[in-house]
Amino acid sequence: MSGSNQVYSLTWLHPGRSDEPFPPVEQALREPNGLLAAGGDLSLPRLLNAYRHGIFPWYEAGQPILWWSPDPRTVLYPDRVRVSRSLKKTLRNAGLRVTFDQAFADVIKGCAGPRRGVHGTWITYGMQQAFLQMHRAGYAHSVEVWREGTLAGGLYGVGLGRVFFGESMFSRERDASKVALVTLCRHLEHWGYPLIDCQTPSDHILRMGAESMARHRFSARLDQLCAVPGRPAPWSVDETLAIV
């Protein structure tokens, strides 16, 4: 919409019509930034179509499903992830073990759990069930960080083509989510995934090296990267890549 005075109205989608197309992302609202559509459902075909076009669901309990495509987009290049000296020490010496796709349900529950200073969660029961379905179909993946068999943190997201769409992360001890992200980045770089979608900025992800990308550039990258095959599920950790 840059340079245009055109005003778009919010598109409402119909439940049960998973083949219903989304409007062009250029029609997303400026305020709130990126709100594109509402309604519909969280069926697997609709979610795959959404992510393929740079659209993601984000809403709270009691709201209709809201679909977003903000401009600019926050992205992280796996080969540019920032690893502080203290985090390098944690990766080498903290006694943490990292796995992929071993406890997806526990990770998404951890991400949906209470957070200091935050009321409620956008990872509703319906969202959890939808992503569990994506995981069973081989599209959604989790990274687990363990200490002596106890889940210390992790993250989850969606892999399409050679893009990883990050959804959420959590920590139950210091730096656990950072360990998950750095380990994931090392593997994605090795597997030929040049881009992680972080959706919107946060202090945490910006400190790790995330940056802004104009939505039209992001869409063009999705056209390229989602057209090539990615790594088959389930993902597994290569121990030679897990330490920085």
C-alpha positions in Angstrom: 0.0 0.0 0.0 3.0 2.3 0.0 2.3 5.4 -2.0 -1.4 4.6 -2.2 -4.4 6.3 -0.7 -6.6 3.3 -1.2 -8.4 2.0 1.9 -9.1 -1.7 2.2 -11.7 -3.3 4.4 -11.2 -6.4 6.4 -11.9 -9.7 4.6 -14.1 -12.3 6.4 -13.4 -15.9 5.7 -15.9 -18.8 5.9 -15.4 -21.8 8.2 -15.2 -25.1 6.3 -14.0 -23.6 3.1 -10.3 -24.4 3.4 -9.7 -23.8 -0.3 -11.0 -20.2 0.0 -8.2 -17.9 -1.1 -6.8 -15.2 1.2 -6.8 -11.6 -0.1 -3.5 -10.3 -1.4 -1.2 -9.4 1.5 -0.9 -5.9 0.0 -4.5 -5.4 1.2 -3.6 -5.8 4.9 -4.4 -2.9 7.2 -1.8 -0.4 8.2 -3.4 -0.1 11.6 -3.2 -2.5 13.3 -0.2 -3.3 11.1 -0.8 -6.4 8.9 -4.3 -7.4 9.9 -5.6 -9.0 6.7 -8.6 -11.2 7.4 -10.8 -12.7 10.1 -12.8 -15.9 10.6 -12.3 -19.1 8.7 -10.8 -22.1 10.5 -7.5 -23.7 11.4 -7.7 -26.6 9.1 -4.4 -28.0 7.8 -5.0 -26.9 4.1 -5.8 -23.4 5.2 -2.8 -23.1 7.5 -0.4 -24.4 4.8 -1.9 -21.9 2.3 -1.5 -19.1 4.8 2.1 -19.7 5.7 3.0 -20.3 2.0 1.8 -16.7 1.4 3.3 -15.1 4.5 0.1 -15.0 6.5 -0.2 -16.3 10.1 -3.0 -16.6 12.7 -2.7 -14.6 15.9 -5.7 -14.0 18.2 -6.8 -14.4 21.8 -9.5 -16.6 23.3 -12.9 -15.0 22.7 -11.8 -13.4 19.4 -12.5 -14.6 15.9 -9.4 -16.1 14.2 -7.3 -13.2 13.0 -4.9 -13.5 10.1 -1.9 -11.2 9.7 0.8 -10.2 7.3 2.7 -7.2 8.8 5.0 -4.8 6.8 7.9 -4.9 7.4 8.5 -8.5 8.4 11.0 -9.5 11.1 13.3 -12.2 9.8 16.5 -13.9 11.0 19.2 -15.3 8.7 20.5 -18.5 10.4 24.1 -17.8 9.4 23.9 -14.4 11.1 22.5 -15.4 14.5 24.3 -13.6 17.3 25.9 -15.7 20.0 27.2 -13.8 23.0 30.3 -15.0 24.9 28.2 -16.0 27.8 25.8 -18.0 25.5 28.7 -19.8 23.9 29.8 -20.8 27.4 26.3 -22.1 28.2 26.2 -24.0 24.9 29.5 -25.8 25.7 29.3 -26.3 29.5 25.8 -26.0 30.9 25.0 -29.7 30.6 22.0 -29.2 28.4 20.8 -31.6 25.8 19.0 -30.6 22.6 16.5 -32.7 20.6 14.2 -32.0 17.7 10.6 -33.3 17.3 10.7 -35.4 20.5 8.2 -33.6 22.7 6.1 -31.2 20.4 3.0 -31.2 22.6 5.1 -30.4 25.7 6.9 -27.6 24.0 3.7 -25.9 22.7 2.2 -26.2 26.2 5.3 -24.6 27.6 5.0 -21.7 25.1 1.3 -21.3 26.0 2.0 -21.3 29.8 1.9 -18.2 32.1 4.6 -15.6 31.5 5.7 -12.8 33.9 3.8 -9.6 33.2 1.7 -11.1 30.4 -2.0 -11.8 30.8 -3.5 -14.6 28.8 -2.1 -16.3 25.7 -2.6 -16.3 22.0 -1.7 -20.0 21.9 -5.3 -21.1 22.6 -6.4 -24.7 22.8 -7.6 -24.5 19.2 -4.2 -23.3 18.1 -2.5 -26.0 20.0 -4.6 -28.7 18.4 -4.1 -27.1 14.9 -0.3 -27.1 15.3 -0.3 -30.7 16.7 -2.1 -31.7 13.5 0.6 -29.8 11.5 3.3 -31.7 13.5 1.7 -35.1 12.8 1.6 -34.2 9.1 5.3 -33.4 9.2 5.2 -29.6 8.8 5.5 -28.3 12.4 8.6 -28.9 14.3 9.9 -28.5 17.9 13.3 -27.9 19.5 13.6 -29.2 23.0 16.2 -28.3 25.6 16.6 -30.8 28.4 18.4 -30.9 31.7 18.6 -34.4 33.1 15.4 -35.5 31.5 13.4 -32.4 32.4 12.3 -29.9 29.8 14.1 -26.6 30.4 12.9 -24.7 27.3 12.3 -24.9 23.6 10.6 -23.5 20.6 8.3 -24.6 17.8 7.4 -23.5 14.3 6.6 -24.5 10.7 8.9 -25.7 8.0 7.7 -25.2 4.4 10.2 -25.6 1.6 13.4 -24.1 2.9 11.8 -21.5 5.2 11.3 -22.0 8.9 8.4 -20.0 10.3 9.1 -19.5 14.0 6.0 -19.4 16.2 7.0 -19.2 19.9 9.7 -20.1 22.4 9.9 -20.5 26.2 12.5 -20.9 29.0 12.2 -22.5 32.4 15.9 -21.7 33.1 18.2 -19.0 31.9 19.1 -19.0 28.2 17.3 -22.3 27.4 15.3 -20.7 24.5 18.5 -19.1 23.2 20.2 -22.5 23.2 17.2 -23.9 21.2 17.4 -21.1 18.7 21.1 -21.2 18.1 21.1 -25.0 17.7 18.2 -24.7 15.2 20.1 -22.0 13.3 23.2 -24.2 13.0 21.1 -27.0 11.6 19.0 -24.8 9.2 22.2 -23.3 7.8 23.7 -26.8 7.3 20.4 -28.0 5.7 20.3 -25.1 3.3 17.5 -23.0 4.9 18.5 -19.4 4.5 15.6 -17.7 6.3 13.6 -17.8 9.5 10.4 -15.9 9.8 10.1 -14.2 13.2 6.9 -12.4 12.3 7.1 -9.4 14.5 10.0 -7.8 16.4 10.8 -8.4 20.1 13.8 -7.3 22.2 14.7 -10.9 22.6 14.8 -11.8 18.9 16.4 -8.5 17.9 19.3 -9.1 20.3 19.8 -12.5 18.6 20.3 -10.8 15.2 16.8 -10.5 13.7 16.2 -7.6 11.3 13.4 -6.1 9.2 12.5 -7.0 5.6 9.9 -5.2 3.5 6.8 -7.4 2.9 7.2 -7.4 -0.9 10.7 -8.7 -0.5 9.6 -11.3 2.0 6.8 -12.5 -0.3 9.3 -12.8 -3.2 11.6 -14.9 -1.0 8.8 -17.2 -0.1 8.0 -17.7 -3.8 11.6 -18.9 -4.3 12.2 -20.9 -1.1 8.8 -22.6 -0.7 9.1 -24.0 -4.2 12.1 -26.2 -3.3 11.9 -29.3 -1.1 12.9 -29.0 2.5 14.2 -31.6 5.0 11.9 -34.5 5.5 10.3 -35.0 9.0 11.0 -35.9 11.6 14.1 -33.7 12.2 17.0 -34.9 14.3 20.0 -33.3 15.9 23.4 -33.7 14.4 25.7 -33.7 17.5 28.5 -32.1 15.5 26.3 -29.1 14.9 24.9 -28.7 18.3 27.9 -27.0 19.9 29.0 -23.5 18.8 
